[in-house]
Amino acid sequence: MNLTVELAAPHRMKRILSKTFTRFISMIFRANMG
């Protein structure tokens, strides 16, 4: 059970990180455009 959690955690973190990163990039992009 612990192994499953350890394997699933990085995947979720990656998804959250990529989501935040995309939002961050779009924010900067919009600021530069406007």
PyRosetta script that sets phi, psi and omega in degrees:
from pyrosetta import init, pose_from_sequence

init()
pose = pose_from_sequence("MNLTVELAAPHRMKRILSKTFTRFISMIFRANMG")
pose.set_psi(1, -43.7)
pose.set_omega(1, 179.4)
pose.set_phi(2, -61.8)
pose.set_psi(2, -37.3)
pose.set_omega(2, -179.1)
pose.set_phi(3, -62.2)
pose.set_psi(3, -42.3)
pose.set_omega(3, 179.8)
pose.set_phi(4, -60.7)
pose.set_psi(4, -43.7)
pose.set_omega(4, -179.9)
pose.set_phi(5, -62.8)
pose.set_psi(5, -43.3)
pose.set_omega(5, -178.1)
pose.set_phi(6, -64.4)
pose.set_psi(6, -32.7)
pose.set_omega(6, -179.8)
pose.set_phi(7, -79.1)
pose.set_psi(7, -32.6)
pose.set_omega(7, -176.3)
pose.set_phi(8, -80.4)
pose.set_psi(8, -31.6)
pose.set_omega(8, -176.0)
pose.set_phi(9, -59.0)
pose.set_psi(9, -51.8)
pose.set_omega(9, -178.6)
pose.set_phi(10, -57.8)
pose.set_psi(10, -37.4)
pose.set_omega(10, -178.3)
pose.set_phi(11, -63.5)
pose.set_psi(11, -44.9)
pose.set_omega(11, -179.8)
pose.set_phi(12, -66.4)
pose.set_psi(12, -40.8)
pose.set_omega(12, 178.9)
pose.set_phi(13, -61.4)
pose.set_psi(13, -40.2)
pose.set_omega(13, 179.6)
pose.set_phi(14, -61.5)
pose.set_psi(14, -44.5)
pose.set_omega(14, -178.7)
pose.set_phi(15, -63.8)
pose.set_psi(15, -43.8)
pose.set_omega(15, -179.9)
pose.set_phi(16, -65.1)
pose.set_psi(16, -41.7)
pose.set_omega(16, -178.9)
pose.set_phi(17, -64.3)
pose.set_psi(17, -45.7)
pose.set_omega(17, -179.1)
pose.set_phi(18, -63.8)
pose.set_psi(18, -37.8)
pose.set_omega(18, 178.4)
pose.set_phi(19, -62.2)
pose.set_psi(19, -49.6)
pose.set_omega(19, -179.6)
pose.set_phi(20, -63.1)
pose.set_psi(20, -41.3)
pose.set_omega(20, -179.5)
pose.set_phi(21, -61.3)
pose.set_psi(21, -44.5)
pose.set_omega(21, -179.8)
pose.set_phi(22, -62.0)
pose.set_psi(22, -43.6)
pose.set_omega(22, -179.4)
pose.set_phi(23, -63.2)
pose.set_psi(23, -41.5)
pose.set_omega(23, -179.6)
pose.set_phi(24, -61.7)
pose.set_psi(24, -46.0)
pose.set_omega(24, -178.7)
pose.set_phi(25, -63.3)
pose.set_psi(25, -44.6)
pose.set_omega(25, -179.0)
pose.set_phi(26, -63.6)
pose.set_psi(26, -35.5)
pose.set_omega(26, 178.6)
pose.set_phi(27, -63.7)
pose.set_psi(27, -46.7)
pose.set_omega(27, 179.7)
pose.set_phi(28, -63.8)
pose.set_psi(28, -43.5)
pose.set_omega(28, -178.5)
pose.set_phi(29, -59.7)
pose.set_psi(29, -46.4)
pose.set_omega(29, -179.0)
pose.set_phi(30, -63.8)
pose.set_psi(30, -39.9)
pose.set_omega(30, -179.7)
pose.set_phi(31, -63.8)
pose.set_psi(31, -39.0)
pose.set_omega(31, 179.6)
pose.set_phi(32, -69.5)
pose.set_psi(32, -36.8)
pose.set_omega(32, -178.5)
pose.set_phi(33, -70.5)
pose.set_psi(33, -44.5)
pose.set_omega(33, -175.7)
pose.set_phi(34, -80.7)
pose.dump_pdb("model.pdb")
